[in-house]
């Protein structure tokens, strides 16, 4: 019914563990009729902010989330993006983030 209504449909999530493409594959596998542009994630919001502020982040996110940051410069970081990525939370990485 939503698809036939004069509404914009969006699927919103706060997940930081997977890219939009992975999420799309999982949802379509569950039978959802969904397009990638209809998904809005916390990673989408983070990327939008990075682009608006024109900063270079250190990405402390799960490796499966990295595709959502393709094309974002990360050399000489001046910002930090933190997601659910326990494998990246160790002293060396945390020291790098604080610097």
N, CA, C and O atoms as a DFTB+ gen file, in Angstrom:
396 C
 N C O
     1  1       0.820      -1.201       0.000
     2  2       0.000       0.000       0.000
     3  2       0.857       1.256       0.000
     4  3       0.501       2.254      -0.626
     5  1       1.988       1.210       0.700
     6  2       2.869       2.387       0.715
     7  2       3.391       2.710      -0.679
     8  3       3.476       3.876      -1.062
     9  1       3.733       1.686      -1.424
    10  2       4.267       1.909      -2.770
    11  2       3.243       2.569      -3.681
    12  3       3.615       3.339      -4.566
    13  1       1.972       2.285      -3.483
    14  2       0.945       2.880      -4.344
    15  2       0.492       4.245      -3.840
    16  3      -0.235       4.949      -4.541
    17  1       0.910       4.630      -2.636
    18  2       0.547       5.939      -2.077
    19  2       1.525       6.997      -2.591
    20  3       2.650       6.668      -2.967
    21  1       1.110       8.249      -2.609
    22  2       2.010       9.322      -3.068
    23  2       2.998       9.716      -1.957
    24  3       3.031      10.864      -1.515
    25  1       3.795       8.741      -1.523
    26  2       4.765       8.941      -0.443
    27  2       6.152       8.510      -0.887
    28  3       6.305       7.678      -1.781
    29  1       7.147       9.084      -0.254
    30  2       8.514       8.613      -0.445
    31  2       8.777       7.549       0.616
    32  3       8.553       7.780       1.804
    33  1       9.245       6.401       0.187
    34  2       9.518       5.300       1.109
    35  2      11.012       5.251       1.400
    36  3      11.831       5.283       0.481
    37  1      11.366       5.175       2.684
    38  2      12.763       5.035       3.098
    39  2      12.842       3.956       4.165
    40  3      11.929       3.800       4.975
    41  1      13.932       3.223       4.156
    42  2      14.228       2.230       5.178
    43  2      15.403       2.797       5.972
    44  3      16.475       3.031       5.415
    45  1      15.204       3.015       7.254
    46  2      16.190       3.702       8.089
    47  2      16.714       2.744       9.149
    48  3      15.944       2.011       9.770
    49  1      18.030       2.752       9.354
    50  2      18.641       1.904      10.366
    51  2      19.835       2.615      10.987
    52  3      20.426       3.504      10.373
    53  1      20.181       2.225      12.187
    54  2      21.363       2.793      12.837
    55  2      22.539       1.821      12.813
    56  3      23.518       2.022      13.532
    57  1      22.460       0.784      12.006
    58  2      23.553      -0.190      11.956
    59  2      24.830       0.433      11.404
    60  3      24.792       1.247      10.481
    61  1      25.948       0.040      11.979
    62  2      27.258       0.469      11.458
    63  2      28.115      -0.743      11.108
    64  3      29.299      -0.591      10.809
    65  1      27.540      -1.936      11.140
    66  2      28.296      -3.159      10.921
    67  2      28.380      -3.595       9.467
    68  3      29.187      -4.463       9.133
    69  1      27.565      -3.012       8.595
    70  2      27.583      -3.467       7.211
    71  2      27.279      -2.307       6.270
    72  3      26.629      -1.329       6.640
    73  1      27.760      -2.445       5.067
    74  2      27.535      -1.407       4.059
    75  2      26.080      -1.427       3.605
    76  3      25.339      -2.379       3.845
    77  1      25.712      -0.366       2.955
    78  2      24.353      -0.265       2.401
    79  2      24.100      -1.399       1.407
    80  3      23.005      -1.962       1.374
    81  1      25.095      -1.732       0.606
    82  2      24.946      -2.812      -0.381
    83  2      24.698      -4.153       0.316
    84  3      23.837      -4.920      -0.115
    85  1      25.446      -4.444       1.391
    86  2      25.242      -5.689       2.139
    87  2      23.850      -5.727       2.761
    88  3      23.178      -6.758       2.741
    89  1      23.432      -4.611       3.303
    90  2      22.101      -4.515       3.900
    91  2      21.024      -4.738       2.840
    92  3      20.039      -5.434       3.083
    93  1      21.218      -4.147       1.673
    94  2      20.274      -4.332       0.567
    95  2      20.159      -5.813       0.207
    96  3      19.054      -6.332       0.050
    97  1      21.289      -6.486       0.079
    98  2      21.273      -7.910      -0.270
    99  2      20.542      -8.726       0.789
   100  3      19.781      -9.636       0.459
   101  1      20.771      -8.402       2.064
   102  2      20.117      -9.129       3.150
   103  2      18.607      -8.894       3.119
   104  3      17.830      -9.837       3.267
   105  1      18.188      -7.643       2.927
   106  2      16.755      -7.330       2.923
   107  2      16.038      -7.910       1.707
   108  3      14.923      -8.416       1.834
   109  1      16.658      -7.843       0.538
   110  2      16.018      -8.441      -0.644
   111  2      15.962      -9.959      -0.497
   112  3      15.024     -10.597      -0.973
   113  1      16.962     -10.533       0.160
   114  2      16.943     -11.970       0.430
   115  2      15.808     -12.373       1.355
   116  3      15.347     -13.514       1.321
   117  1      15.360     -11.442       2.177
   118  2      14.228     -11.688       3.067
   119  2      12.888     -11.384       2.402
   120  3      11.828     -11.546       3.007
   121  1      12.956     -10.937       1.138
   122  2      11.725     -10.699       0.391
   123  2      11.273      -9.250       0.320
   124  3      10.195      -8.971      -0.203
   125  1      12.075      -8.317       0.836
   126  2      11.699      -6.906       0.747
   127  2      11.883      -6.406      -0.676
   128  3      12.886      -6.706      -1.324
   129  1      10.913      -5.643      -1.157
   130  2      11.009      -4.971      -2.453
   131  2      11.616      -3.601      -2.166
   132  3      10.909      -2.673      -1.770
   133  1      12.910      -3.479      -2.364
   134  2      13.631      -2.292      -1.914
   135  2      14.744      -1.963      -2.893
   136  3      15.336      -2.854      -3.503
   137  1      15.021      -0.676      -3.036
   138  2      16.127      -0.204      -3.871
   139  2      17.186       0.422      -2.957
   140  3      16.866       0.904      -1.870
   141  1      18.425       0.412      -3.395
   142  2      19.516       0.928      -2.566
   143  2      19.303       2.386      -2.155
   144  3      19.616       2.758      -1.024
   145  1      18.776       3.211      -3.056
   146  2      18.577       4.629      -2.730
   147  2      17.501       4.838      -1.661
   148  3      17.378       5.936      -1.118
   149  1      16.723       3.799      -1.355
   150  2      15.690       3.908      -0.329
   151  2      16.217       3.609       1.078
   152  3      15.489       3.754       2.059
   153  1      17.472       3.197       1.172
   154  2      18.058       2.869       2.471
   155  2      18.840       4.067       2.988
   156  3      19.656       4.642       2.267
   157  1      18.592       4.440       4.236
   158  2      19.339       5.505       4.894
   159  2      19.882       4.941       6.200
   160  3      19.116       4.528       7.071
   161  1      21.209       4.926       6.335
   162  2      21.845       4.355       7.518
   163  2      22.604       5.435       8.281
   164  3      22.757       6.558       7.801
   165  1      23.071       5.088       9.453
   166  2      23.911       6.016      10.204
   167  2      25.219       6.260       9.450
   168  3      25.820       7.327       9.579
   169  1      25.657       5.283       8.671
   170  2      26.853       5.479       7.848
   171  2      26.577       6.487       6.732
   172  3      27.457       7.268       6.369
   173  1      25.362       6.474       6.190
   174  2      24.962       7.466       5.188
   175  2      25.039       8.859       5.793
   176  3      25.568       9.787       5.181
   177  1      24.507       8.995       6.998
   178  2      24.530      10.293       7.685
   179  2      25.967      10.729       7.961
   180  3      26.303      11.901       7.787
   181  1      26.814       9.796       8.389
   182  2      28.215      10.121       8.663
   183  2      28.916      10.569       7.387
   184  3      29.640      11.565       7.392
   185  1      28.708       9.847       6.305
   186  2      29.335      10.225       5.034
   187  2      28.871      11.616       4.585
   188  3      29.682      12.432       4.146
   189  1      27.577      11.879       4.696
   190  2      27.056      13.193       4.320
   191  2      27.730      14.298       5.128
   192  3      28.098      15.335       4.576
   193  1      27.891      14.083       6.427
   194  2      28.533      15.080       7.279
   195  2      30.007      15.263       6.908
   196  3      30.503      16.389       6.873
   197  1      30.701      14.167       6.633
   198  2      32.106      14.258       6.223
   199  2      32.246      15.091       4.957
   200  3      33.151      15.917       4.839
   201  1      31.342      14.864       4.014
   202  2      31.390      15.620       2.759
   203  2      31.048      17.087       2.979
   204  3      31.678      17.962       2.385
   205  1      30.068      17.368       3.818
   206  2      29.693      18.757       4.108
   207  2      30.823      19.510       4.799
   208  3      31.111      20.660       4.469
   209  1      31.455      18.850       5.759
   210  2      32.511      19.495       6.542
   211  2      33.875      19.425       5.849
   212  3      34.826      20.073       6.286
   213  1      33.969      18.651       4.785
   214  2      35.204      18.469       4.018
   215  2      36.373      18.078       4.922
   216  3      37.434      18.702       4.903
   217  1      36.148      17.024       5.716
   218  2      37.202      16.521       6.597
   219  2      37.686      15.164       6.101
   220  3      37.046      14.520       5.270
   221  1      38.822      14.753       6.629
   222  2      39.443      13.478       6.275
   223  2      39.411      12.583       7.512
   224  3      40.165      12.817       8.457
   225  1      38.557      11.570       7.523
   226  2      38.379      10.794       8.733
   227  2      39.349       9.620       8.893
   228  3      39.844       9.046       7.922
   229  1      39.592       9.298      10.146
   230  2      40.111       7.992      10.512
   231  2      38.855       7.158      10.716
   232  3      38.018       7.498      11.552
   233  1      38.713       6.076       9.968
   234  2      37.488       5.285      10.009
   235  2      37.640       4.116      10.969
   236  3      38.305       3.132      10.646
   237  1      37.034       4.211      12.138
   238  2      37.003       3.122      13.106
   239  2      35.659       2.414      12.949
   240  3      34.795       2.475      13.825
   241  1      35.511       1.750      11.821
   242  2      34.279       1.044      11.495
   243  2      34.627      -0.375      11.072
   244  3      35.771      -0.664      10.721
   245  1      33.652      -1.243      11.107
   246  2      33.824      -2.614      10.660
   247  2      34.268      -2.614       9.195
   248  3      33.847      -1.761       8.414
   249  1      35.109      -3.562       8.832
   250  2      35.602      -3.637       7.453
   251  2      34.460      -3.751       6.445
   252  3      34.582      -3.278       5.315
   253  1      33.349      -4.376       6.847
   254  2      32.200      -4.519       5.940
   255  2      31.489      -3.191       5.702
   256  3      30.682      -3.084       4.779
   257  1      31.777      -2.176       6.520
   258  2      31.154      -0.859       6.359
   259  2      31.987       0.067       5.467
   260  3      31.487       1.091       5.002
   261  1      33.242      -0.284       5.229
   262  2      34.142       0.595       4.472
   263  2      33.653       0.976       3.079
   264  3      33.902       2.102       2.648
   265  1      32.962       0.082       2.347
   266  2      32.499       0.488       1.010
   267  2      31.616       1.742       1.014
   268  3      31.553       2.449       0.008
   269  1      30.944       2.022       2.114
   270  2      30.102       3.222       2.167
   271  2      30.920       4.506       2.242
   272  3      30.360       5.600       2.166
   273  1      32.243       4.384       2.392
   274  2      33.108       5.561       2.460
   275  2      34.063       5.638       1.268
   276  3      35.037       6.390       1.298
   277  1      33.783       4.863       0.224
   278  2      34.604       4.896      -0.980
   279  2      34.653       6.321      -1.527
   280  3      33.623       6.981      -1.666
   281  1      35.863       6.783      -1.833
   282  2      36.036       8.121      -2.397
   283  2      36.262       9.206      -1.354
   284  3      36.578      10.343      -1.705
   285  1      36.107       8.874      -0.083
   286  2      36.365       9.834       0.995
   287  2      37.857       9.782       1.322
   288  3      38.387       8.709       1.609
   289  1      38.533      10.917       1.282
   290  2      39.955      10.971       1.591
   291  2      40.218      10.693       3.069
   292  3      39.559      11.253       3.946
   293  1      41.182       9.828       3.328
   294  2      41.505       9.480       4.713
   295  2      42.981       9.727       5.046
   296  3      43.443       9.362       6.127
   297  1      43.721      10.348       4.117
   298  2      45.121      10.666       4.387
   299  2      45.192      11.814       5.388
   300  3      44.409      12.761       5.315
   301  1      46.129      11.723       6.314
   302  2      46.320      12.774       7.320
   303  2      44.977      13.155       7.961
   304  3      44.528      14.292       7.818
   305  1      44.333      12.208       8.668
   306  2      42.982      12.448       9.194
   307  2      42.897      13.621      10.162
   308  3      43.809      13.876      10.948
   309  1      41.776      14.324      10.080
   310  2      41.499      15.422      11.010
   311  2      40.114      15.257      11.645
   312  3      39.546      16.205      12.188
   313  1      39.585      14.031      11.562
   314  2      38.303      13.676      12.169
   315  2      38.302      12.166      12.406
   316  3      39.119      11.440      11.839
   317  1      37.389      11.706      13.240
   318  2      37.273      10.274      13.532
   319  2      35.813       9.870      13.404
   320  3      34.924      10.538      13.932
   321  1      35.574       8.765      12.693
   322  2      34.242       8.173      12.611
   323  2      34.302       6.853      13.368
   324  3      35.125       5.989      13.068
   325  1      33.420       6.708      14.355
   326  2      33.408       5.514      15.199
   327  2      32.123       4.737      14.955
   328  3      31.024       5.285      15.043
   329  1      32.274       3.468      14.651
   330  2      31.145       2.557      14.510
   331  2      31.397       1.333      15.377
   332  3      32.386       1.274      16.106
   333  1      30.509       0.369      15.297
   334  2      30.670      -0.866      16.052
   335  2      31.716      -1.718      15.343
   336  3      31.430      -2.385      14.349
   337  1      32.934      -1.681      15.878
   338  2      34.053      -2.402      15.264
   339  2      35.035      -2.840      16.340
   340  3      36.142      -2.306      16.412
   341  1      34.653      -3.802      17.181
   342  2      35.505      -4.203      18.302
   343  2      36.918      -4.604      17.887
   344  3      37.866      -4.424      18.652
   345  1      37.061      -5.146      16.679
   346  2      38.391      -5.577      16.235
   347  2      39.345      -4.404      16.019
   348  3      40.558      -4.603      15.959
   349  1      38.820      -3.198      15.903
   350  2      39.655      -2.014      15.697
   351  2      39.896      -1.216      16.974
   352  3      40.631      -0.229      16.964
   353  1      39.280      -1.642      18.065
   354  2      39.448      -0.922      19.324
   355  2      40.561      -1.560      20.141
   356  3      40.336      -2.440      20.971
   357  1      41.765      -1.082      19.874
   358  2      42.949      -1.520      20.625
   359  2      43.804      -0.280      20.850
   360  3      43.561       0.765      20.247
   361  1      44.798      -0.395      21.712
   362  2      45.569       0.778      22.123
   363  2      46.194       1.532      20.951
   364  3      46.153       2.762      20.913
   365  1      46.763       0.814      20.011
   366  2      47.409       1.484      18.871
   367  2      46.408       2.343      18.090
   368  3      46.693       3.494      17.757
   369  1      45.228       1.769      17.800
   370  2      44.225       2.507      17.030
   371  2      43.629       3.650      17.852
   372  3      43.372       4.731      17.323
   373  1      43.412       3.411      19.132
   374  2      42.844       4.465      19.972
   375  2      43.838       5.628      20.101
   376  3      43.427       6.788      20.072
   377  1      45.128       5.340      20.241
   378  2      46.137       6.398      20.283
   379  2      46.126       7.195      18.983
   380  3      46.228       8.422      18.997
   381  1      46.003       6.495      17.873
   382  2      45.937       7.161      16.570
   383  2      44.719       8.078      16.492
   384  3      44.811       9.204      16.004
   385  1      43.579       7.589      16.976
   386  2      42.344       8.375      16.946
   387  2      42.474       9.632      17.813
   388  3      42.039      10.711      17.411
   389  1      43.065       9.495      18.988
   390  2      43.190      10.649      19.881
   391  2      44.177      11.679      19.350
   392  3      44.065      12.866      19.658
   393  1      45.138      11.234      18.558
   394  2      46.091      12.187      17.966
   395  2      45.428      12.961      16.853
   396  3      46.063      13.811      16.229
